[in-house]
Amino acid sequence: MPDNAKVSWDSLPVEIVTQILLRLPIKPIIISTSVCKTWKSIIQNPTFIPTHLHHSINNNNHNLLLFRLCEDEADITEIYALHNDDDNDFTDHARFDFPLETHNYNPIFRVVESFLNFLTQMLLLHTVSSNASIGFGFDPKTNDYKVVRVVCLEIDPNIVKDRPAVEVFTLSSGEWRMVTAALPPICIVNRFEAQVFVNGAIHWLAFRRTGGGVKLDHFVLVFDLGDEVFREILLPKLPNPGECVYNLCAVYGNSIALFQTMFISHHLDIWVMKEYSVASLWTKVLTVQGPGEVIPRAIGFRRNGKVVLKMDERKLSSQDIETQERKDLRITSYVYTFVDSYVESLVLPDKVANGAVTY
């Protein structure tokens, strides 16, 4: 081909170009809009962005893990880091500062859920000013993002007699409203408990007093974002309930996981619901014994199903549930640590509902 020959980028069939673009990371896609009008038209098609996101999630493309870290025990400054979620390449992908200036552990603000991409780098923060729990997720029925706040009117679990008040904030309207059509059960939702968004619903670990106030009845409180109704998922029948603490911490595939900390025997049990919403299918998949009297803490799961563990005060490791193989991630963190899966996306939350081009 002569050196002065011009390459016609429009010569490739649209179907082939579309399939190539769907497999690219975000930055090359943005650059591709300047290649030619045909490519720009493909990328700006309203169906391209959700299709790209769906393809990335289901094919484990360009997956990353978001960590909230505190690397200095004396000066606990928050750091957020993205790591490549690949056993052969668990390198530091990017780092960015916490949007608020805090130089010690501040329980007033914490990450509830992440919706991060290279364009927005947005964090949803939970302001803990009352006995309120918060959740964040996407409603496919309205093509909108929602924030749900559950406020327990009585903070003393010994005297609670009221149902929590529930408010919903939709990003398209920018307004809060009370949920009155479906009432939540009488219960307490721990404001420091992690929320789990899976299958179009937000999940919290909740409890209520039974047996004349003597017994604590734990269950999973579920709020469906589409229908805006509540339901409950029973926990597995766990031994020695008075000797342990439960934590509902992470998404496990398309289901949920329960972490049970055993204080007397100094170990951690990990339960997963093999089939979502079928309580009889809770299965204990792993028991982790700590060094000495240190009880390991489960932080969350990676996309490959491996659990991220905090084995002592600062070191993070990853353990395969099937093979029991454990790997040092060479990441350290003090105090509160957060981890969540992250997939690059062209979606901007505040542009989704009105169908606008999102970049």
C-alpha positions in Angstrom: 0.0 0.0 0.0 1.5 3.4 -0.9 2.6 5.6 2.0 0.2 8.3 0.9 -2.8 6.0 0.7 -5.7 7.0 3.0 -7.2 4.3 5.3 -11.0 4.3 5.2 -12.2 3.5 8.7 -15.8 3.3 7.2 -14.8 0.2 5.2 -15.5 -2.2 8.0 -19.0 -3.5 8.4 -20.9 -1.8 11.2 -21.7 -5.1 13.0 -18.0 -6.0 13.2 -17.0 -2.5 14.4 -19.7 -2.6 17.1 -18.5 -5.9 18.4 -14.9 -4.6 18.6 -15.9 -1.4 20.4 -18.0 -3.4 22.9 -14.9 -5.2 24.0 -12.7 -2.1 24.6 -12.0 -0.3 27.9 -13.5 3.2 28.4 -10.6 5.4 27.4 -10.1 3.8 23.9 -13.9 4.0 23.3 -13.9 7.8 24.0 -10.9 8.2 21.7 -12.7 6.2 19.0 -15.5 8.8 18.8 -12.9 11.0 17.0 -11.9 8.4 14.4 -14.8 8.8 12.1 -18.5 9.7 12.0 -19.6 6.1 11.7 -17.8 5.1 14.9 -19.1 8.1 16.7 -22.6 7.3 15.7 -22.2 3.7 16.9 -20.9 4.8 20.3 -23.6 7.5 20.8 -26.4 5.1 20.0 -28.6 4.9 23.1 -28.3 1.1 23.2 -24.5 1.0 23.0 -23.7 2.2 26.6 -25.9 -0.3 28.5 -24.9 -3.0 26.1 -21.2 -2.3 26.8 -21.8 -2.3 30.6 -23.7 -5.6 30.4 -21.0 -7.1 28.3 -18.3 -6.0 30.7 -20.1 -7.3 33.7 -21.0 -10.7 32.3 -17.6 -11.3 30.6 -15.5 -10.1 33.5 -13.8 -7.6 31.2 -11.6 -4.9 32.7 -12.6 -5.8 36.2 -11.2 -3.8 39.2 -11.6 -3.8 42.9 -12.2 -0.6 44.9 -10.5 -0.5 48.3 -10.9 2.0 51.1 -7.6 2.0 53.0 -6.0 3.6 56.0 -2.3 2.9 55.6 -1.0 4.8 58.6 -2.0 3.7 62.1 -1.1 7.1 63.7 -2.5 9.4 61.0 -5.6 7.6 59.7 -6.0 9.3 56.4 -8.5 7.7 54.0 -7.2 6.5 50.7 -9.3 5.0 47.9 -7.5 2.7 45.4 -8.4 0.6 42.4 -6.6 -2.6 41.8 -6.7 -5.0 38.9 -8.8 -7.9 40.0 -6.5 -10.5 38.4 -4.4 -13.1 40.3 -1.6 -12.6 37.8 -1.8 -8.9 37.9 -3.1 -7.5 41.2 -1.4 -4.1 40.6 -2.5 -0.7 41.8 -4.5 0.7 38.9 -5.4 4.2 40.3 -5.7 6.2 43.5 -7.7 9.2 44.4 -8.4 11.3 47.4 -11.3 11.2 49.8 -13.6 14.1 48.9 -13.7 15.3 52.5 -10.7 16.4 54.6 -10.5 14.0 57.5 -7.3 12.9 59.1 -8.7 10.4 61.6 -11.4 7.8 61.5 -14.7 9.7 61.1 -17.8 7.6 61.5 -19.9 10.5 60.3 -19.1 9.8 56.6 -18.5 6.4 55.0 -18.9 4.8 51.6 -22.2 3.0 51.2 -22.0 1.9 47.6 -19.7 2.8 44.8 -20.6 4.0 41.3 -17.2 5.0 39.9 -15.9 5.5 36.5 -13.1 7.6 34.9 -15.5 10.3 34.0 -17.4 10.9 37.2 -15.4 9.3 40.1 -18.4 9.7 42.2 -18.8 8.5 45.8 -22.1 8.0 47.6 -21.6 9.0 51.2 -23.7 8.1 54.2 -24.1 10.9 56.7 -24.6 9.2 60.1 -26.5 11.8 62.0 -29.3 9.6 63.5 -30.0 5.9 63.8 -30.3 5.8 60.0 -29.3 3.1 57.5 -28.9 3.8 53.9 -28.8 1.9 50.6 -28.1 2.6 47.0 -29.1 0.8 43.8 -30.4 0.9 40.3 -34.1 0.4 39.5 -34.4 -1.2 36.0 -38.2 -0.5 35.9 -37.7 3.3 35.8 -34.1 3.3 34.6 -33.2 5.4 37.6 -30.9 5.3 40.6 -32.4 5.4 44.1 -31.1 6.1 47.6 -33.1 4.5 50.4 -32.9 5.7 54.0 -34.3 3.6 56.8 -34.6 5.5 60.1 -35.3 3.6 63.3 -37.3 5.8 65.6 -36.2 4.1 68.8 -32.5 3.4 69.1 -32.8 1.2 72.2 -33.5 -2.4 71.0 -35.0 -3.2 74.4 -37.9 -0.8 73.9 -38.4 -0.6 70.2 -42.1 -0.8 69.3 -42.3 1.2 66.1 -41.7 0.5 62.4 -38.7 2.3 60.8 -39.5 5.3 58.7 -38.4 4.8 55.1 -37.5 7.5 52.5 -36.5 7.2 48.9 -34.4 9.7 46.9 -34.5 9.3 43.1 -31.6 10.8 41.1 -33.9 11.8 38.2 -36.2 14.0 40.4 -33.6 15.1 43.0 -36.2 14.8 45.7 -36.9 12.7 48.8 -40.3 11.1 49.5 -41.7 8.9 52.2 -42.6 5.3 51.4 -46.1 4.7 52.6 -47.6 2.1 50.3 -45.7 -0.8 51.9 -44.8 -0.7 55.6 -41.5 -2.2 56.9 -41.7 -4.7 59.7 -41.0 -3.6 63.3 -37.2 -4.0 63.6 -33.8 -2.4 64.1 -31.4 -2.0 61.2 -27.8 -1.3 62.3 -26.7 2.0 60.9 -23.1 0.7 60.6 -24.1 -2.6 58.9 -23.1 -3.0 55.3 -25.9 -3.0 52.7 -26.0 -5.4 49.8 -27.5 -4.6 46.5 -28.3 -7.6 44.3 -31.2 -8.7 42.1 -32.7 -5.3 42.0 -33.1 -5.1 45.8 -31.3 -3.7 48.8 -30.5 -6.0 51.7 -29.7 -5.1 55.4 -29.2 -7.3 58.4 -31.9 -6.5 60.9 -33.3 -7.8 64.2 -36.3 -7.6 66.5 -37.0 -8.6 70.0 -39.1 -11.8 70.5 -40.0 -14.0 73.4 -41.0 -11.1 75.7 -37.9 -9.1 74.7 -35.5 -11.8 75.8 -34.5 -13.2 72.4 -33.0 -11.4 69.4 -34.5 -12.6 66.1 -32.1 -11.8 63.2 -33.2 -11.7 59.6 -32.4 -10.1 56.3 -34.6 -7.1 55.5 -35.1 -6.7 51.7 -36.4 -3.7 49.9 -37.3 -4.2 46.2 -36.4 -1.0 44.3 -38.8 -1.6 41.5 -42.0 -2.5 43.4 -40.8 -0.6 46.6 -42.0 -3.4 48.9 -40.4 -5.1 51.8 -39.8 -8.8 52.4 -37.7 -10.9 54.8 -35.2 -13.7 54.3 -34.6 -16.1 57.2 -31.1 -16.8 58.3 -29.7 -20.3 58.6 -30.2 -22.1 61.9 -26.9 -21.2 63.5 -25.4 -22.9 66.6 -24.7 -20.9 69.8 -26.3 -17.7 68.7 -25.4 -16.0 71.9 -21.6 -16.4 71.2 -21.4 -14.8 67.9 -22.1 -11.7 65.8 -23.5 -11.7 62.3 -22.6 -9.5 59.4 -24.3 -9.3 56.0 -21.4 -8.0 54.0 -21.2 -8.9 50.4 -22.7 -10.0 47.1 -21.8 -13.6 46.3 -22.4 -14.1 42.6 -26.1 -13.3 42.2 -26.9 -14.0 45.8 -25.8 -12.9 49.3 -23.3 -14.0 52.0 -23.4 -14.0 55.8 -20.4 -13.7 58.0 -20.5 -15.2 61.5 -17.9 -14.2 64.0 -17.4 -16.7 66.8 -15.9 -15.1 69.9 -15.2 -18.2 72.1 -13.6 -20.4 69.5 -12.0 -17.4 67.7 -12.9 -18.2 64.2 -15.0 -16.9 61.3 -17.7 -18.8 59.5 -18.8 -17.8 56.0 -22.3 -18.8 54.8 -23.7 -18.2 51.3 -27.2 -18.6 50.0 -26.7 -21.0 47.0 -30.0 -20.1 45.5 -31.2 -16.5 46.1 -34.1 -16.1 48.5 -34.3 -19.8 49.4 -33.5 -19.8 53.1 -33.1 -23.6 53.2 -30.2 -23.4 50.8 -27.9 -21.4 53.2 -24.6 -23.3 53.2 -21.5 -22.8 55.3 -18.6 -22.7 52.7 -15.6 -21.8 54.8 -14.3 -21.6 58.4 -11.3 -19.4 58.9 -9.3 -19.7 62.1 -7.3 -16.7 63.2 -3.8 -16.7 64.6 -4.1 -17.1 68.3 -7.1 -15.2 69.7 -7.3 -12.9 66.7 -10.6 -13.4 64.8 -10.3 -12.9 61.0 -12.6 -10.4 59.4 -14.2 -10.9 56.0 -14.2 -7.7 53.9 -16.0 -8.9 50.8 -15.7 -11.1 47.7 -13.9 -10.7 44.4 -15.5 -11.4 41.1 -13.9 -14.8 40.9 -15.6 -15.8 44.2 -12.5 -15.5 46.4 -13.1 -13.9 49.8 -11.0 -10.9 50.9 -9.9 -11.4 54.5 -8.3 -9.2 57.1 -6.2 -11.7 59.1 -4.8 -9.3 61.7 -4.9 -5.6 62.4 -3.7 -4.5 58.9 -2.8 -7.2 56.4 -5.3 -8.2 53.6 -5.3 -11.6 51.9 -7.5 -13.5 49.4 -8.7 -17.0 50.0 -10.2 -19.5 47.5 -13.3 -21.1 49.0 -12.9 -24.4 47.1 -9.1 -25.0 47.3 -8.6 -23.1 50.6 -5.5 -21.5 49.1 -4.7 -18.2 50.6 -2.7 -15.4 48.9 -1.2 -12.3 50.5 -2.5 -9.2 48.6 0.3 -7.1 49.8 -2.2 -4.4 50.9 -2.3 -3.0 54.4 -5.1 -1.1 56.1 -6.1 0.0 59.6 -9.5 0.5 61.1 -12.5 0.4 58.7 -11.8 -1.2 55.4 -14.1 -1.3 52.4 -13.9 -3.4 49.2 -16.3 -3.6 46.3 -16.2 -4.8 42.6 -15.9 -2.1 40.0 -16.5 -2.2 36.3 -15.6 0.8 34.1 -18.7 2.4 32.6 -19.8 5.3 30.4 -23.0 5.7 32.4 -23.5 8.9 34.4 -26.2 8.4 37.1 -27.7 11.8 36.7 -28.2 11.3 33.0 -29.7 7.8 32.9 -33.3 8.5 33.6 -33.8 11.1 30.8 -32.0 9.0 28.2 -29.3 11.6 27.4 -25.9 10.7 26.0 -23.8 10.0 29.1 -20.4 11.4 28.2 
